[in-house]
Amino acid sequence: MTRDVAAIEANFLGCLLRSPDEFWAITDIVAPEMFSIPIHQRIYDGIRFLCEAGRGVTFATLRAHLPAEDDAGVPYVSHLAVLKENAIEAGAARDYASAISERSAGSRIATLGEWMAKEVRGGKRSPEEISAEAALTLQEIMTCASPIRPKKIGDIAGEVLRHASAAKSGEALHGLNTGIAALDAILGLMLGGDLGAIIASQGDGKTVLATQIGAHAAEAGRPVLFEQLEMSDEQMGARELAAASGIPVNHIHEGAFDAFQWEQIVEAERHLRTLPFHIIDTEETTVRQIESQALTMQRMGGLSLVIIDQLDKIKAVGKYRDRFERMAEITRDLKKMAKRLKVPVLVLAQRTRGAQRRDDATPHVLDADAPSLERDCDWILGLWQVSNWMRQNKPDSRKVSDYEDWNTKIRQLEGKAEIIILKRRRGRAFQQCELRFEGARMRFAEAT
């Protein structure tokens, strides 16, 4: 990133004009007085006023809080247009926030040094008095320059203890559970700041499982944001109507239901309207765009979980030599996003075709062809339906004995799904549980 002061400030403001909700991620880092260019300071002050007042940041709303023209007679709206246009490829506002804060701190330290030299030359105050006042000013400068404060381990432990006490007394759980007892027993709670992943082959139900987890949170009144990059929002809506009504999803799509079933579907639709489950249907997006949308939702109505379907569809910001570098940036940014939002983030990843052709159906942490998932995730679930894997490895029908054995096993395994914990920071990995997949309802249930 360029170290030119004017360019840094311009890129910062342009990014904020393009994504105003980023203000809440940098408000503790950048203050109006940190800008070296008066026009930039006024524009940022206007953005801050509008954000804190809960109003939208547009050229029209900003004009009401800015002079009509600058000292040279150039309309402020022209400055806004140039800043926004030039920031198309600038990245995110937070990329420039620290540089603005550091430059401001450096400038204040230089001014402090000049003041100290002037006081010493004046000879009216003792070096001890000058040093004491300078120390206080320097401490204040560094407090502004370093908004992230270290915490004492005892204070952190006390916070954990309070959450544990609330959970013990039944007041509230600090994290989220999945709503599936067998899975909760091996996974535990999904905590704020966690990055989790579900790795599965196409058709094994990773979207169904993620949606079921999100719906369970929403049923408890905890807002969920689902970034859907694979299917349409109407397809997801039909699936949830099937889950809530018990009417198979294909019957809903095809209109193959009677009057009684229609009433069930209508009642399910009424119930779904009450849930704080929000879907964004888009073809491609970046982690920064997801975070901006999540910040908006968090500020306006709360947020407890972010789900992203799926990893391969997330767009990287930079240019990289290969897919692995691109994935490394994406998973690293997803983990940072989870920590900043302080909610669990769940991303779905598809197993490669090579992984599906292995002799062993059990998922592996590297099956998603994204090694950085293992590094950045707090927990990873491998999901598979062995019957689906067997269908892809069908024996030669001319070998009657092998074919009959295969056919028998397919019938025995139909509707059975297995989950394995491939990684878990707060517990033992490689624990497994068995579930039943109810395809018509698009739900997983306890194995019988």
C-alpha positions in Angstrom: 0.0 0.0 0.0 1.3 3.5 -0.9 2.6 5.5 2.0 1.6 8.8 0.4 -0.5 10.6 3.0 -3.0 12.1 0.6 -3.5 8.8 -1.3 -3.9 6.9 2.0 -6.6 9.3 3.2 -8.3 9.4 -0.2 -8.4 5.6 -0.5 -9.7 5.3 3.1 -12.6 7.8 2.4 -13.4 6.3 -1.0 -13.7 2.9 0.5 -16.0 4.2 3.3 -18.2 6.0 0.7 -18.5 2.7 -1.2 -19.1 0.6 2.0 -20.3 3.0 4.8 -20.9 0.1 7.2 -17.1 -0.4 7.4 -17.2 2.6 9.7 -18.1 0.4 12.7 -14.9 -1.7 12.1 -12.6 1.4 12.2 -14.3 3.9 14.4 -12.0 3.1 17.4 -8.9 3.5 15.2 -9.5 6.7 13.2 -10.7 10.1 14.5 -11.4 13.2 12.3 -8.4 15.1 13.8 -6.0 12.5 12.5 -6.4 13.7 8.9 -3.8 16.0 7.5 -6.0 17.4 4.7 -8.8 19.6 5.9 -11.2 18.5 3.1 -10.7 14.9 4.1 -11.2 15.7 7.8 -14.6 17.4 7.0 -15.8 14.5 4.9 -14.9 11.9 7.5 -16.6 14.0 10.2 -19.7 14.0 8.0 -19.6 10.3 7.5 -19.1 9.7 11.2 -22.1 12.0 12.1 -24.4 10.1 9.7 -23.3 6.6 10.9 -23.7 7.4 14.6 -27.1 9.0 13.9 -28.2 5.8 12.2 -28.7 7.5 8.8 -27.6 6.4 5.4 -24.4 7.8 3.9 -25.1 9.1 0.5 -24.0 12.2 -1.5 -27.3 13.8 -0.7 -27.1 13.2 3.1 -23.4 14.3 3.2 -24.1 17.5 1.4 -26.2 18.7 4.3 -23.2 18.4 6.6 -20.5 19.8 4.3 -19.8 23.3 2.9 -21.1 23.8 -0.7 -17.6 24.4 -2.0 -14.0 24.2 -0.8 -11.7 27.3 -0.5 -10.9 27.0 -4.2 -14.5 27.0 -5.3 -14.7 23.3 -6.1 -18.1 21.7 -5.0 -17.7 19.2 -2.2 -19.9 16.8 -4.1 -17.2 16.7 -6.8 -14.6 15.6 -4.2 -17.0 12.9 -3.0 -17.5 11.5 -6.6 -13.8 11.4 -7.3 -13.0 9.7 -4.0 -15.6 7.0 -4.5 -14.7 6.4 -8.2 -11.0 6.1 -7.5 -11.5 3.6 -4.7 -13.1 0.9 -6.9 -9.9 -1.2 -6.7 -8.6 0.2 -3.4 -9.7 -2.7 -1.1 -11.3 -1.9 2.3 -11.2 1.1 4.6 -9.6 -0.9 7.4 -6.6 -1.5 5.1 -5.7 2.2 5.5 -7.0 2.9 9.0 -3.8 1.9 10.8 -1.6 3.9 8.5 -3.7 7.1 9.2 -3.5 6.5 12.9 0.2 5.8 12.8 1.0 8.9 10.7 -1.1 11.0 13.0 0.8 9.6 16.0 4.1 10.3 14.4 3.2 13.8 13.6 2.1 14.5 17.2 5.3 12.9 18.5 7.3 15.2 16.3 5.3 18.2 17.5 5.9 17.1 21.1 9.6 16.9 20.4 9.6 20.5 19.1 7.7 21.7 22.2 10.2 20.0 24.5 13.1 21.6 22.8 11.4 25.0 22.9 10.7 24.6 26.7 14.3 23.6 27.4 15.6 26.6 25.5 13.2 28.9 27.3 14.7 27.9 30.7 11.6 28.7 32.6 10.7 25.1 33.7 12.8 22.3 35.1 13.7 19.3 33.0 11.7 17.2 35.5 8.5 19.3 34.9 9.0 19.2 31.1 9.5 15.4 31.1 6.5 14.8 33.3 4.2 16.7 31.0 5.7 15.2 27.9 5.3 11.7 29.4 1.5 12.3 29.9 1.1 13.6 26.4 3.1 10.7 24.9 1.0 8.2 26.8 -2.2 9.9 25.4 -0.7 9.8 21.9 0.1 6.1 22.1 -3.4 5.3 23.5 -4.9 6.8 20.4 -2.4 5.1 18.1 -2.9 1.7 19.7 -6.7 1.3 20.3 -6.3 -2.5 20.9 -5.6 -3.0 24.6 -4.0 -6.1 26.2 -6.2 -7.9 28.7 -5.0 -9.5 31.9 -5.5 -13.3 31.9 -7.4 -13.0 35.2 -10.0 -10.6 33.6 -10.4 -13.0 30.6 -10.8 -16.0 33.0 -13.5 -14.0 34.9 -15.4 -13.4 31.7 -15.3 -17.1 30.9 -16.5 -17.9 34.4 -19.5 -15.6 34.0 -20.5 -17.3 30.8 -20.0 -20.7 32.4 -22.2 -19.6 35.4 -24.9 -18.4 33.1 -24.9 -21.6 31.2 -24.9 -23.7 34.4 -27.9 -21.8 35.7 -29.8 -22.1 32.4 -29.8 -18.4 31.8 -28.1 -18.5 28.4 -25.5 -20.4 26.4 -22.5 -18.3 25.4 -22.3 -20.1 22.1 -24.6 -22.0 19.7 -25.4 -25.6 19.4 -26.5 -27.4 16.3 -29.8 -28.8 17.7 -28.8 -32.3 16.8 -27.9 -34.1 20.1 -25.5 -36.6 18.6 -23.6 -33.9 16.8 -23.6 -31.6 19.8 -22.1 -34.4 21.9 -18.9 -34.6 19.8 -18.7 -30.9 18.6 -19.7 -28.9 21.6 -20.7 -25.3 21.4 -19.9 -23.0 18.4 -18.4 -19.9 20.1 -18.1 -16.3 19.0 -15.0 -15.9 16.9 -15.0 -19.5 15.7 -14.4 -20.3 12.1 -15.9 -23.7 11.3 -16.2 -25.7 8.1 -18.3 -28.6 6.7 -16.6 -30.7 4.0 -18.8 -33.0 1.9 -19.3 -34.3 -1.6 -22.1 -32.9 -3.8 -25.4 -34.4 -2.7 -24.3 -35.5 0.7 -26.2 -32.7 2.4 -23.7 -30.0 3.6 -26.1 -27.2 2.7 -29.0 -29.0 4.4 -26.9 -29.5 7.6 -25.8 -25.9 7.6 -29.3 -24.6 7.0 -30.6 -26.8 9.8 -28.0 -25.4 12.2 -29.0 -21.9 11.1 -32.7 -22.6 11.5 -32.2 -24.0 15.0 -30.4 -20.8 16.0 -33.2 -18.7 14.4 -35.9 -20.7 16.2 -34.3 -19.5 19.4 -34.5 -15.9 18.3 -30.8 -15.6 17.4 -30.4 -13.8 14.0 -28.6 -15.7 11.2 -27.1 -14.5 8.0 -26.8 -17.1 5.2 -24.6 -16.0 2.2 -25.9 -18.3 -0.6 -23.4 -18.4 -3.5 -24.6 -21.8 -4.9 -28.4 -22.0 -5.2 -31.1 -19.4 -5.5 -33.0 -18.0 -2.4 -36.2 -19.5 -3.8 -34.7 -23.0 -3.8 -33.7 -22.4 -0.2 -37.1 -21.1 0.6 -38.7 -24.3 -0.8 -36.4 -26.5 1.2 -37.3 -24.7 4.4 -41.0 -24.9 3.6 -40.5 -28.7 3.1 -38.7 -28.9 6.5 -41.4 -26.9 8.3 -44.5 -28.5 6.7 -43.3 -32.1 6.1 -44.4 -31.9 2.5 -41.6 -33.1 0.1 -39.7 -30.3 -1.6 -40.3 -31.7 -5.1 -44.1 -31.7 -4.4 -43.9 -28.1 -3.4 -42.0 -27.2 -6.6 -44.4 -29.2 -8.8 -47.7 -28.2 -7.0 -48.3 -31.9 -6.2 -50.3 -31.4 -3.0 -53.9 -31.6 -1.8 -55.9 -28.9 0.0 -54.9 -30.2 3.5 -51.2 -30.2 2.5 -51.7 -26.7 1.1 -52.8 -25.5 4.5 -49.7 -27.1 6.1 -47.5 -25.3 3.6 -49.3 -22.0 4.3 -48.9 -22.5 8.0 -45.2 -23.3 7.6 -44.8 -20.1 5.6 -46.4 -18.0 8.4 -44.0 -19.6 10.9 -40.9 -18.9 8.7 -41.9 -15.3 8.5 -41.3 -15.0 12.2 -37.7 -16.3 12.1 -34.7 -13.9 12.0 -33.1 -16.0 9.3 -31.7 -13.8 6.5 -30.4 -15.0 3.1 -28.3 -13.1 0.6 -28.5 -14.7 -2.8 -25.5 -13.6 -4.9 -23.2 -15.2 -7.5 -19.9 -14.0 -6.2 -18.7 -11.9 -3.3 -15.5 -11.1 -1.3 -14.9 -11.7 2.4 -14.9 -7.9 2.8 -18.4 -7.6 1.2 -19.7 -10.4 3.5 -18.3 -8.7 6.5 -19.8 -5.3 5.5 -23.2 -7.0 5.1 -22.8 -8.8 8.5 -21.8 -5.6 10.2 -25.0 -3.9 8.9 -27.1 -6.7 10.2 -25.3 -6.9 13.5 -25.8 -3.1 14.1 -29.4 -3.0 13.0 -30.9 -6.2 14.5 -28.2 -8.4 16.0 -26.2 -11.3 14.6 -25.4 -14.7 16.1 -24.2 -16.8 13.1 -22.8 -16.3 9.6 -23.1 -19.2 7.1 -21.4 -19.2 3.6 -22.2 -21.6 0.9 -19.6 -22.2 -0.4 -15.8 -21.7 -0.1 -14.9 -22.0 -3.8 -17.3 -19.3 -4.8 -15.7 -16.6 -2.6 -13.8 -14.1 -4.6 -10.2 -13.1 -3.6 -9.2 -9.5 -3.7 -5.6 -9.8 -4.7 -3.9 -11.6 -7.5 -2.2 -14.9 -6.7 0.1 -17.4 -8.4 -2.2 -20.4 -7.8 -5.4 -21.6 -6.1 -3.7 -22.4 -2.8 -2.5 -18.8 -2.3 -6.0 -17.5 -3.2 -7.6 -19.9 -0.6 -5.0 -19.0 2.0 -6.1 -15.3 1.7 -9.8 -16.2 1.8 -9.6 -18.5 4.9 -7.3 -16.1 6.7 -9.8 -13.3 6.1 -12.7 -15.4 7.1 -11.0 -16.1 10.5 -10.3 -12.4 11.0 -13.9 -11.7 10.2 -15.2 -14.2 12.7 -13.0 -12.6 15.4 -14.0 -9.1 14.6 -17.8 -9.9 14.4 -17.4 -12.1 17.6 -19.9 -14.7 16.2 -19.3 -18.1 14.7 -18.7 -18.2 10.9 -19.5 -21.5 9.1 -18.2 -22.1 5.6 -19.1 -25.0 3.4 -16.5 -26.7 1.2 -16.9 -29.4 -1.5 -14.7 -32.5 -1.7 -12.7 -32.9 -4.9 -13.5 -35.5 -7.4 -10.2 -37.3 -6.6 -11.2 -37.5 -2.9 -14.6 -39.1 -3.9 -12.8 -41.8 -5.9 -10.7 -43.0 -3.0 -11.2 -46.6 -1.8 -12.1 -45.2 1.6 -15.2 -43.0 1.7 -14.2 -41.2 5.0 -13.6 -37.5 4.4 -10.1 -36.1 5.0 -9.3 -32.5 6.1 -7.5 -31.9 2.8 -10.4 -33.2 0.6 -11.5 -29.6 0.0 -8.1 -28.9 -1.8 -7.6 -25.9 0.5 -4.8 -26.7 3.0 -5.3 -23.3 4.8 -8.7 -24.5 6.1 -6.9 -26.8 8.5 -4.7 -23.9 9.7 -7.5 -21.3 10.1 -10.5 -23.2 11.2 -11.4 -23.9 14.8 -13.3 -27.0 13.9 -14.0 -28.9 10.7 -16.8 -31.5 10.1 -16.6 -34.2 7.5 -20.0 -35.3 6.3 -20.7 -38.2 4.0 -23.4 -40.6 2.9 -21.7 -43.9 2.1 -24.6 -45.0 -0.2 -23.8 -42.0 -2.5 -20.1 -42.9 -2.6 -21.0 -46.5 -3.4 -23.1 -45.4 -6.3 -20.1 -43.7 -7.8 -18.1 -46.9 -7.4 -20.6 -49.3 -8.9 -19.1 -52.8 -9.7 -19.4 -54.4 -13.1 -22.9 -55.9 -13.4 -21.5 -58.9 -15.2 -19.8 -59.9 -11.9 -23.0 -61.1 -10.4 -21.8 -61.8 -6.9 -20.1 -58.4 -6.5 -23.1 -56.7 -7.9 -25.5 -58.4 -5.6 -23.4 -57.6 -2.5 -23.2 -54.0 -3.7 -26.9 -53.8 -4.2 -27.6 -55.2 -0.7 -25.2 -52.8 1.0 -26.8 -49.8 -0.9 -30.2 -50.7 0.5 -28.8 -51.1 4.0 -27.1 -47.8 3.9 -29.8 -45.8 2.2 -30.6 -42.6 4.2 -27.6 -43.1 6.6 -25.1 -40.3 7.0 -22.0 -40.0 9.1 -20.1 -37.1 10.5 -16.5 -37.1 11.7 -14.7 -34.3 13.5 -11.6 -33.6 11.4 -10.4 -30.8 13.6 -11.4 -29.4 16.9 -9.4 -26.9 18.9 -11.3 -27.3 22.1 -11.6 -31.1 22.2 -10.7 -34.4 20.7 -10.7 -34.8 16.9 -11.9 -37.8 14.9 -15.0 -38.6 17.0 -17.9 -39.7 14.8 -21.7 -39.9 15.0 -24.3 -41.4 12.7 -27.4 -39.5 11.5 -30.4 -40.2 9.4 -31.0 -38.1 6.2 -34.6 -37.3 5.5 -34.3 -36.2 1.9 -37.9 -35.3 1.4 -37.9 -32.9 4.3 -34.3 -31.7 3.8 -33.3 -32.5 7.3 -31.0 -34.7 9.4 -32.3 -36.6 12.4 -30.9 -38.8 15.1 -30.1 -42.3 13.9 -32.6 -45.0 15.0 
